[in-house]
Amino acid sequence: MLPTSCAWSGQLSLLSHARLRAACPCSQCRAARLHGRIDAAPSDVRLRAINRQGYGVQLVFSDGHDQGIYPWSYLRELAGQA
């Protein structure tokens, strides 16, 4: 698993690409998680692009998924759980 690093107030956090994909905040993935219908992200999933969106980033994954916008606050929350 390749990590992606985020720096928060001088502290570095590492999140795997698979963890980021599994935590996708798009409406389809959130609904699937709420109904227990989401499969685990493949361990070989990779980030293909990171696009800034002002209040966060859009992550584009190797499995073609690109619908989630990850707000900075959500990324920081995920980093705290890592």
Buried (B, 14 or more C-beta within 10 A) or exposed (E): BEEBEBEEEEEEBEBBBBBBBBBBBBEEBBEBBEEEEBEEBBEEBBBBEEEEEEEBBBBBBEEEBBBBBBBBEBBEEBBEEE
